Amino acid sequence: MKVAFVHDWLVVSGGAEKVTREILRTYDADVFALVDFLSEQDRAFILGGKHATTTFIQRLPGAWGGFRNYLPLFPKAIERLDLSGYDLVLSTSYAVAKGVRLRPDQVHVCYIHTPMRYAWVNESGYLADHGLETGPKAWFIRKVLERLRKWDLRTNASVDRFIANSTNVAKRVKEIYGRDADVLLPPVDTELFTLGTGTRTHYIAANRMVPYKRVDRIIEAFRSLPDKELLVCGDGPERAKWEARAPMNVRFLGHVEQSEFIHLLQGSKALIAAADEDLGLTPLEAQACGTPTLALRKGGYLETISDGVSGMFFATDRAERIAAAIRRFERDGIQRSPAELRAGMMNHSSARFRERYKALVDATIAAEHAQD
């Protein structure tokens, strides 16, 4: 079979791109995306050196670094990709990738990270985080999101099978699209993320520096914990503002290479995560390094963290609640040892992910052929 693989956009190496990597290790597929601005290092890791066939958005002014400004054009762009020569289409979608235009006889399996969060899950929060609660621009964005929702509902019919990254997202797929979804957690590279042997000295937060990740709340929590150290990994538009306000015991490292990030996880007392995530791959990677997670009691974290066993929860993202969870963790610890945390991740290894993903795709192909 001739296979096409469609991703929303290829810009950085994040959790979604790690799923992409394992799918492309399973199937020799031609790659398509709205834009492809990967560094050569990330390209080698995620795509095995391949380049994606991209849309007209790749060539628009300011697309590098500002392609999201063309959000109203995303549906038209993704529909213009020519996939007519392929038998099997695999997509990974958190925006528009699942909306590619296909023939009825083509098989389409979509690994869905979430239906568009800013259109379906938290429109008001998205607008507030970007200062767009009132005014002409806010009105325009609301109209854009309304059109996106209508388009998104119309195009989900082209998907023969949804595979959700969590039960959390499977429930959204059912509520929004009226479709069932199989659940397959993202892969944990247990060959890379391994136990360390040194002393655990610090806490770590690792996120893109954007408002909904709530890293600023974690930073503020450490103002009341002057004897604890927080290392912040990641970059983004909010970094300069958050760094300027941070207490002395918080250190910003910016973007770190994966090998360094693993080393930092291995030396951490705990990862701290305060966003309402669809799933959140980093806590699973942390556990593979024997590191627990202190997280917001919400969203995908409820599926990957057991309170007092593999980590601890805080009820809200307020700084004082985060600080209280850290104090409780320092006092009580958790039940599982680092080795036990790692053992619990072996069932989610990259190899097991590829095996399960292929079985679901094969079952979809067989079912579609049986109907012919």
Phi and psi in degrees as a GROMACS rama.xvg file:
@    title "Ramachandran Plot"
@    xaxis  label "Phi"
@    yaxis  label "Psi"
@TYPE xy
-88.2123  126.039  LYS-2
-116.342  133.64  VAL-3
-112.464  142.621  ALA-4
-122.342  130.38  PHE-5
-121.642  126.954  VAL-6
-120.784  153.908  HIS-7
-60.6382  -64.0981  ASP-8
-150.338  148.391  TRP-9
-114.588  100.124  LEU-10
-129.198  -47.2387  VAL-11
-134.063  170.049  VAL-12
-98.0753  100.873  SER-13
-122.67  -164.106  GLY-14
-61.9282  -42.3904  GLY-15
-62.8047  -36.7902  ALA-16
-71.9132  -24.9036  GLU-17
-70.4024  -33.3871  LYS-18
-65.3728  -45.2461  VAL-19
-54.4529  -45.0797  THR-20
-56.8064  -45.7155  ARG-21
-70.7631  -33.9226  GLU-22
-65.7485  -40.5364  ILE-23
-74.6986  -16.7109  LEU-24
-80.848  -17.7189  ARG-25
-91.0319  -37.8765  THR-26
-127.373  135.777  TYR-27
-82.5475  95.4864  ASP-28
-123.029  150.49  ALA-29
-77.3916  141.825  ASP-30
-105.725  138.483  VAL-31
-132.178  146.692  PHE-32
-162.198  161.133  ALA-33
-57.2859  -49.4849  LEU-34
-142.107  157.355  VAL-35
-136.047  102.216  ASP-36
-121.617  28.1065  PHE-37
-64.9751  144.531  LEU-38
-68.6383  160.717  SER-39
-64.3551  -33.1281  GLU-40
-66.0601  -46.3828  GLN-41
-66.8699  -35.2897  ASP-42
-61.6924  -42.5831  ARG-43
-63.8696  -41.4958  ALA-44
-71.0834  -46.5814  PHE-45
-85.0416  -48.7222  ILE-46
-103.649  2.04698  LEU-47
63.9654  29.0882  GLY-48
90.8248  -4.9167  GLY-49
-72.0571  157.85  LYS-50
-111.878  142.957  HIS-51
-84.2788  147.24  ALA-52
-76.8079  124.608  THR-53
-113.133  177.704  THR-54
-99.9266  179.173  THR-55
-62.0074  -18.9513  PHE-56
-64.044  -30.8259  ILE-57
-55.1334  -31.0054  GLN-58
-101.57  1.85603  ARG-59
-77.4744  153.5  LEU-60
-58.4923  133.18  PRO-61
72.7992  11.9527  GLY-62
-62.2104  -38.8879  ALA-63
-67.5622  111.696  TRP-64
89.8211  -16.1488  GLY-65
-135.8  22.2953  GLY-66
-61.8911  -26.8755  PHE-67
-64.4255  -19.837  ARG-68
-64.8707  -16.6603  ASN-69
-96.7934  23.0996  TYR-70
-48.7666  -41.8653  LEU-71
-60.7999  -20.6288  PRO-72
-94.2946  -5.53648  LEU-73
-57.5026  -47.582  PHE-74
-59.173  -46.0735  PRO-75
-62.7279  -38.7399  LYS-76
-65.8488  -46.6842  ALA-77
-67.6396  -32.3859  ILE-78
-72.495  -18.7503  GLU-79
-83.8643  -9.02245  ARG-80
-64.7323  132.192  LEU-81
-93.1458  103.619  ASP-82
-112.473  20.2014  LEU-83
-65.8269  -21.8976  SER-84
-89.788  11.1276  GLY-85
-113.718  145.372  TYR-86
-86.9413  -40.3284  ASP-87
-123.001  128.489  LEU-88
-117.226  122.778  VAL-89
-111.121  130.097  LEU-90
-127.899  150.717  SER-91
-121.499  124.397  THR-92
-135.557  132.62  SER-93
-131.231  7.58568  TYR-94
-144.229  -88.0397  ALA-95
-126.251  -1.22043  VAL-96
-58.0115  -33.5283  ALA-97
-70.3625  -10.5661  LYS-98
-91.2172  15.7964  GLY-99
-60.9175  148.351  VAL-100
-84.4554  126.151  ARG-101
-133.609  162.636  LEU-102
-82.46  156.712  ARG-103
-61.528  -26.5521  PRO-104
-86.9559  -3.36221  ASP-105
-84.9607  140.896  GLN-106
-91.1307  129.94  VAL-107
-127.916  116.705  HIS-108
-113.397  124.386  VAL-109
-113.119  120.196  CYS-110
-86.7553  110.475  TYR-111
-103.746  120.859  ILE-112
-78.1466  -31.8903  HIS-113
178.16  147.238  THR-114
-58.9584  151.159  PRO-115
-44.7141  113.879  MET-116
-59.8692  -46.637  ARG-117
-71.8948  -18.4793  TYR-118
-93.7909  -34.7561  ALA-119
-112.026  -36.2657  TRP-120
-96.1566  -43.393  VAL-121
-151.1  59.7294  ASN-122
-59.7276  -46.8024  GLU-123
-64.1295  -40.7912  SER-124
-65.5058  -39.5889  GLY-125
-60.9042  -46.657  TYR-126
-65.4735  -41.4543  LEU-127
-64.3597  -42.5002  ALA-128
-61.839  -26.4454  ASP-129
-106.292  15.7635  HIS-130
64.2101  36.256  GLY-131
-121.99  39.6968  LEU-132
-76.8619  -30.4201  GLU-133
-139.005  166.709  THR-134
101.344  171.971  GLY-135
-59.6871  -39.3879  PRO-136
-66.6547  -39.7398  LYS-137
-62.1228  -42.5711  ALA-138
-60.2554  -44.2825  TRP-139
-63.245  -45.4472  PHE-140
-63.276  -39.3762  ILE-141
-61.3742  -40.3849  ARG-142
-64.8882  -40.106  LYS-143
-61.5209  -45.8119  VAL-144
-66.1601  -34.6965  LEU-145
-63.171  -43.9712  GLU-146
-65.4257  -38.4227  ARG-147
-61.6677  -41.0464  LEU-148
-62.0444  -44.1778  ARG-149
-62.5575  -44.4444  LYS-150
-63.6477  -41.5324  TRP-151
-63.4974  -41.6905  ASP-152
-65.1669  -40.3754  LEU-153
-67.0926  -36.5981  ARG-154
-87.7257  -11.934  THR-155
-68.9212  -13.3427  ASN-156
-66.7351  -21.1579  ALA-157
-76.5758  -9.37368  SER-158
-87.7056  123.539  VAL-159
-81.538  -31.3988  ASP-160
-148.539  131.102  ARG-161
-98.3003  134.921  PHE-162
-119.184  115.562  ILE-163
-93.3118  149.642  ALA-164
-79.363  -1.99707  ASN-165
-169.398  163.414  SER-166
-64.0553  -35.3871  THR-167
-53.8205  -48.3464  ASN-168
-75.2862  -35.4816  VAL-169
-58.9044  -37.3106  ALA-170
-65.3651  -38.5765  LYS-171
-64.6641  -42.3958  ARG-172
-58.9395  -41.5102  VAL-173
-67.3527  -45.2335  LYS-174
-67.9927  -39.3168  GLU-175
-88.9101  -46.9047  ILE-176
-98.7351  -14.2368  TYR-177
69.2098  27.8419  GLY-178
-119.584  147.603  ARG-179
-82.8647  152.49  ASP-180
-138.738  136.794  ALA-181
-71.8114  154.733  ASP-182
-112.321  125.102  VAL-183
-140.209  108.028  LEU-184
-62.2114  150.567  LEU-185
-60.3123  159.71  PRO-186
-77.4964  144.425  PRO-187
-110.537  120.621  VAL-188
-79.0304  87.1753  ASP-189
-73.3051  -9.24718  THR-190
-81.082  -28.0092  GLU-191
-92.5874  -44.9041  LEU-192
-89.0437  101.925  PHE-193
-128.007  169.569  THR-194
-68.1337  142.631  LEU-195
-97.1035  172.062  GLY-196
-119.002  -7.85886  THR-197
-85.7271  -175.421  GLY-198
-78.0491  141.034  THR-199
-90.9671  117.572  ARG-200
-117.812  -18.8711  THR-201
-140.839  171.773  HIS-202
-106.212  159.984  TYR-203
-139.308  141.967  ILE-204
-125.972  135.186  ALA-205
-137.671  102.477  ALA-206
-153.976  159.581  ASN-207
-68.4147  139.638  ARG-208
-82.1671  75.5518  MET-209
-128.266  156.865  VAL-210
-55.5806  -44.2408  PRO-211
-70.5739  -13.0296  TYR-212
-74.897  -17.4834  LYS-213
59.9981  29.6114  ARG-214
-64.277  -29.9437  VAL-215
-61.0628  -31.9716  ASP-216
-70.4184  -37.6004  ARG-217
-65.4436  -44.2791  ILE-218
-58.8347  -45.7205  ILE-219
-63.912  -32.9921  GLU-220
-59.5399  -33.3366  ALA-221
-78.2674  -6.40055  PHE-222
-65.0989  -32.0532  ARG-223
-93.2398  6.85632  SER-224
-128.297  62.0242  LEU-225
-63.6926  -18.0736  PRO-226
-91.5018  2.9164  ASP-227
-110.902  148.266  LYS-228
-111.955  134.416  GLU-229
-115.751  128.008  LEU-230
-103.659  129.196  LEU-231
-111.814  116.591  VAL-232
-105.372  137.401  CYS-233
126.274  167.04  GLY-234
-140.569  173.304  ASP-235
152.747  179.016  GLY-236
-64.2761  -22.7982  PRO-237
-91.902  -3.35436  GLU-238
-59.4666  -49.0145  ARG-239
-59.127  -42.3109  ALA-240
-65.7897  -45.953  LYS-241
-68.3746  -37.9597  TRP-242
-66.7446  -37.4003  GLU-243
-64.6109  -28.4025  ALA-244
-96.9902  -5.08445  ARG-245
-73.2858  147.407  ALA-246
-71.2214  169.885  PRO-247
-67.8452  -22.5876  MET-248
-89.4922  11.9139  ASN-249
-114.378  126.474  VAL-250
-119.155  127.798  ARG-251
-95.4071  125.964  PHE-252
-107.25  -8.20991  LEU-253
66.4856  -156.743  GLY-254
-70.9947  128.707  HIS-255
-119.363  145.482  VAL-256
-64.498  156.653  GLU-257
-58.7394  -40.7419  GLN-258
-61.4233  -39.7677  SER-259
-70.2234  -38.2514  GLU-260
-62.3899  -42.2405  PHE-261
-61.6006  -42.6327  ILE-262
-60.3544  -40.689  HIS-263
-67.2683  -39.2824  LEU-264
-62.9912  -42.0974  LEU-265
-63.2091  -25.5746  GLN-266
-100.15  9.00854  GLY-267
-93.6165  143.758  SER-268
-69.0204  -39.8431  LYS-269
-165.075  150.424  ALA-270
-83.8059  143.973  LEU-271
-121.073  130.141  ILE-272
-136.901  124.495  ALA-273
-119.512  3.4646  ALA-274
-86.1419  157.778  ALA-275
-87.644  92.2778  ASP-276
-93.566  153.189  GLU-277
-62.9578  -45.9631  ASP-278
-139.275  -68.2839  LEU-279
97.1208  99.1935  GLY-280
-78.2907  -32.2483  LEU-281
-58.0703  -40.1418  THR-282
-59.9599  -32.9591  PRO-283
-69.2734  -41.3662  LEU-284
-65.19  -37.9488  GLU-285
-61.6613  -44.3209  ALA-286
-62.7614  -34.4729  GLN-287
-62.7884  -24.1028  ALA-288
-92.1502  5.63633  CYS-289
79.1282  18.2048  GLY-290
-108.865  124.08  THR-291
-76.0766  171.082  PRO-292
-125.81  134.947  THR-293
-101.311  118.786  LEU-294
-140.176  161.819  ALA-295
-64.4038  133.648  LEU-296
-78.2289  76.4936  ARG-297
-167.443  158.44  LYS-298
60.8865  -143.591  GLY-299
-65.7865  -22.472  GLY-300
-62.3727  -25.2663  TYR-301
-65.7151  -19.1916  LEU-302
-92.6461  -17.9224  GLU-303
-117.606  -9.42146  THR-304
-128.205  133.962  ILE-305
-109.373  120.582  SER-306
-61.6969  124.117  ASP-307
82.0318  -8.14881  GLY-308
-108.191  -58.0439  VAL-309
-114.432  1.46622  SER-310
175.645  -163.585  GLY-311
-143.192  152.361  MET-312
-107.398  152.305  PHE-313
-120.658  146.296  PHE-314
-75.0251  -34.2259  ALA-315
-135.07  169.575  THR-316
-88.6681  17.0207  ASP-317
-69.4255  141.878  ARG-318
-56.3302  -39.7612  ALA-319
-66.8345  -32.2324  GLU-320
-69.7814  -39.3156  ARG-321
-64.3805  -45.347  ILE-322
-61.0166  -39.9356  ALA-323
-63.8406  -37.5457  ALA-324
-66.194  -37.918  ALA-325
-64.7084  -43.05  ILE-326
-63.3841  -40.9386  ARG-327
-64.0808  -40.8755  ARG-328
-63.6118  -42.2007  PHE-329
-62.5768  -36.3206  GLU-330
-79.0362  -45.1146  ARG-331
-104.433  -25.9555  ASP-332
66.4634  -165.041  GLY-333
-127.986  169.924  ILE-334
-74.7867  -38.8992  GLN-335
-85.047  143.003  ARG-336
-80.3131  165.143  SER-337
-53.4638  -41.9049  PRO-338
-64.3796  -36.6706  ALA-339
-71.2878  -36.3982  GLU-340
-60.0696  -45.6455  LEU-341
-63.9501  -43.0559  ARG-342
-58.3011  -34.2817  ALA-343
-68.8248  -16.7788  GLY-344
-92.1544  -10.8526  MET-345
-64.3024  -26.6059  MET-346
-72.5643  -11.8526  ASN-347
-110.87  22.5087  HIS-348
-64.6075  163.371  SER-349
-58.1147  -41.4068  SER-350
-63.5537  -42.2604  ALA-351
-66.6847  -36.9018  ARG-352
-61.1378  -49.2106  PHE-353
-59.9089  -41.3014  ARG-354
-61.952  -47.262  GLU-355
-70.0937  -40.5166  ARG-356
-61.4863  -47.1856  TYR-357
-62.2331  -38.2422  LYS-358
-62.2948  -39.5733  ALA-359
-69.0844  -40.8222  LEU-360
-65.1524  -45.4948  VAL-361
-59.6834  -40.1955  ASP-362
-64.7093  -36.4122  ALA-363
-67.3031  -44.5511  THR-364
-60.8714  -45.1222  ILE-365
-61.8547  -41.5519  ALA-366
-66.2992  -40.2546  ALA-367
-67.9438  -40.6561  GLU-368
-67.3761  -32.9213  HIS-369
-65.4927  -26.298  ALA-370
-81.695  -18.8037  GLN-371
